[in-house]
Amino acid sequence: MKRRSYLRAAGLVGATGLAGCVGGSPLGLGDANPNVALGKPDRDADVSSEDLPYPAWGQQVPDVTIPAPLSGETVAVRDIEGPHFHTFFFTNCMTVCPVLISALREVQIHSIEEGYADAVSFYPVTFDPARDDAEAFREEAEQMNVDMDAGNWQFLRPDGKEAARRVVDEEFGVFFQKQENGDGPYMFAHLGLILLVNGDGYVERAYRGSEPDEQTLIEDLRRVRNASN
C-alpha cells in the first residue's frame, strides 16, 4: 500500500538521521474539506493526506479504544468530545518524546491560564506498555509538570505489546522500532508526531517533527475552538 510504503521509508530516514526519531515539517494536504475548520496546510503539492502513513488533514482518526491507567477508564479515540491532541511516546525516551510532551504541556498551561481547560484535552499514547504503567505515567507527569488535576490530560496505554503494535503502528500509522542499548534500557526509533483532532474525530493538523512550535499549536487550537462555538 502507498501509505505503508511511505511509512517504512520515513522510518528508515528517521532512524539514521535524527538520533532515533523522525523529524520534519507539518504534513497533510488535500482540497477543501467540510469536516475540518482549518484550511489546507502549506505543503508540497505532490503529497496528499492519502500518501501519508498516519491520519492527516481532513481524515478521521482510527476507531480504537485504549485504556487510560490513571483513571481506570478506556477511551474511544474517535468519540472524544471537543478539540484534542494526540502524540505517541515512551517514558524512557531521551530524545524527542520529552519535547513532544513539553509542547502539549505548554498548550495545557495556556488553556488553564486563559480559562478554556475544559475545551481541550490531551491523550499521549505510549507504545511501550511493558514499562509504561500507571506509576511510570505519574512520574512522567511530575517530571514534565503536567497538571493532572486540570482533568484534561490522560495517558493512554495499549494492553500489551501486540496491542501497541496494532494500535500505534497499524491503526495510527506511527512507526516505532525497538532498539537495544547495550547494557542500558532499550530504546525506540520512532516517528515524532502530534495530531490536533476536532470533536468529530477529524485531524485538523498533523505536526511532524522534533521541535513543534507551541505557539502554532495554540493558534491552530484557537481557530478550531472558535469554529466549533
C-alpha positions in Angstrom: 0.0 0.0 0.0 1.1 3.5 -0.7 0.7 4.7 2.9 2.7 1.8 4.3 5.5 2.2 1.8 5.8 5.9 2.8 5.8 4.9 6.5 8.7 2.5 6.2 10.8 4.9 4.1 10.2 7.7 6.7 11.1 5.3 9.5 14.4 4.4 7.9 15.3 8.0 7.3 14.5 9.0 10.8 16.4 6.1 12.5 19.6 7.1 10.8 19.3 10.9 10.7 17.6 12.1 13.9 19.0 10.1 16.9 16.1 7.6 16.8 13.3 10.0 15.9 11.9 11.1 12.6 11.6 14.9 12.1 10.4 17.3 9.5 7.8 20.0 8.9 4.0 19.8 9.4 2.4 17.4 6.9 -1.1 16.9 5.5 -2.7 18.1 2.3 -5.9 17.9 0.3 -8.7 20.0 -1.2 -11.2 22.0 0.9 -12.8 19.6 3.4 -16.1 20.3 5.2 -15.1 18.1 8.1 -12.4 20.4 9.3 -12.1 24.0 10.4 -8.5 24.7 9.3 -7.6 25.2 5.7 -5.3 23.0 3.7 -1.7 23.1 5.1 1.1 24.6 3.2 2.9 21.6 1.8 4.4 20.1 -1.4 1.5 19.8 -3.9 2.7 16.3 -4.8 1.8 15.0 -1.4 -1.7 14.4 -0.2 -3.1 13.2 3.1 -3.7 9.8 1.5 0.0 9.5 0.8 0.9 9.6 4.5 1.1 6.7 6.8 -0.9 8.4 9.6 -4.2 10.2 9.6 -3.6 13.7 8.3 -5.6 16.8 7.4 -9.3 16.0 6.8 -9.0 12.3 7.8 -10.6 10.6 10.7 -8.5 9.0 13.5 -8.9 5.2 13.8 -11.8 3.7 15.6 -9.9 2.2 18.5 -10.4 2.1 22.3 -7.3 2.4 24.6 -7.1 2.0 28.4 -6.2 5.1 30.5 -4.5 3.5 33.6 -4.5 6.6 35.8 -8.3 7.0 35.6 -9.1 3.3 35.2 -11.2 4.2 32.2 -11.0 3.3 28.5 -11.0 6.0 25.8 -12.8 5.5 22.5 -10.5 7.7 20.4 -13.0 8.6 17.7 -15.6 9.6 20.3 -13.6 12.1 22.2 -15.6 15.3 22.6 -14.1 18.7 21.6 -10.7 19.6 20.2 -7.9 17.4 21.5 -4.3 16.4 20.9 -2.6 13.0 20.5 1.1 12.3 20.5 3.0 8.9 20.6 5.8 8.4 23.0 7.5 6.2 25.7 8.6 7.5 29.1 12.2 6.2 28.9 12.8 8.3 25.7 15.7 10.7 25.9 15.3 12.4 22.5 12.1 13.8 21.0 9.4 12.4 23.5 10.1 15.0 26.2 9.9 17.7 23.6 6.5 16.5 22.4 5.1 16.1 25.9 6.6 19.5 26.8 4.9 21.2 23.8 1.5 19.7 24.8 2.1 20.7 28.4 2.6 24.3 27.3 -0.7 24.2 25.5 -2.3 22.8 28.6 -0.8 25.6 30.7 -2.1 28.2 28.3 -5.6 26.6 28.4 -5.6 26.8 32.2 -4.3 30.4 32.4 -6.8 31.6 29.7 -9.7 29.7 31.2 -10.5 27.2 28.5 -9.1 24.0 30.1 -12.5 22.3 29.8 -12.5 23.0 26.0 -9.4 21.0 25.1 -7.9 17.6 26.1 -4.6 15.7 25.7 -4.1 12.0 25.0 -0.5 10.9 24.7 -0.3 7.2 23.7 2.6 5.0 24.7 4.0 2.2 22.5 6.0 0.8 25.4 3.3 -0.8 27.7 5.8 -3.2 29.2 7.4 -0.3 31.2 4.8 2.5 30.9 2.3 1.6 33.6 0.3 3.9 35.9 3.3 4.6 38.2 5.5 5.5 35.2 2.8 7.9 34.0 2.6 9.6 37.4 6.4 10.1 37.4 6.2 11.4 33.8 3.5 13.9 34.8 5.6 15.1 37.7 8.8 15.4 35.8 7.2 17.2 32.9 5.0 19.4 35.2 1.8 18.2 33.6 -1.3 19.3 35.6 -3.2 16.1 36.1 -5.7 18.0 38.4 -6.9 20.0 35.4 -8.9 17.0 34.3 -8.0 17.4 30.6 -5.0 15.0 30.3 -5.0 11.2 30.1 -2.0 9.0 29.3 -3.2 6.1 27.1 -1.6 2.6 27.3 -2.4 -0.2 24.8 -3.0 -3.5 26.6 0.3 -5.3 25.8 3.0 -5.4 23.2 0.8 -6.8 20.4 -1.9 -4.2 21.1 0.7 -1.4 21.0 1.8 -2.6 17.5 -1.7 -2.8 16.3 -3.0 0.5 17.7 0.1 2.7 17.2 1.7 1.3 14.1 -1.1 -0.4 12.2 -4.1 1.8 13.1 -2.4 5.2 13.6 0.4 4.5 11.2 3.0 5.8 13.6 6.3 4.0 13.0 8.3 2.7 16.0 11.0 0.1 16.3 12.7 -1.3 19.4 16.4 -0.8 19.6 18.8 -2.5 22.1 21.0 -0.1 24.0 23.9 -2.2 25.2 23.8 -2.6 29.0 21.2 0.3 29.2 17.5 0.2 28.8 16.2 -0.5 25.3 15.0 2.5 23.3 12.8 3.0 20.2 13.3 4.6 16.8 10.0 6.3 16.1 8.1 9.0 14.3 7.7 12.3 16.1 4.1 13.4 15.6 1.4 15.5 17.2 -2.2 15.4 16.0 -4.8 18.1 16.5 -8.2 16.5 16.2 -11.6 18.1 16.3 -14.7 16.9 18.2 -15.9 14.9 15.2 -12.7 12.8 15.1 -11.1 14.5 12.1 -7.5 15.6 12.0 -7.1 19.4 11.7 -3.3 19.3 11.7 -0.6 16.7 11.8 2.6 18.2 13.1 5.6 16.0 12.3 8.9 16.9 13.7 11.2 17.0 16.7 10.6 20.7 17.6 6.9 21.5 17.5 6.0 25.2 17.6 4.0 25.7 20.7 2.5 29.0 19.5 1.4 27.4 16.3 -0.4 24.6 18.3 -2.1 27.2 20.5 -3.2 29.4 17.5 -4.4 26.4 15.5 -6.3 25.2 18.5 -7.9 28.6 19.0 -9.2 28.6 15.4 -10.6 25.1 15.8 -12.3 26.1 19.1 -13.8 29.3 17.5 -15.2 27.3 14.6 -16.9 24.9 16.9 -18.6 27.6 19.0 
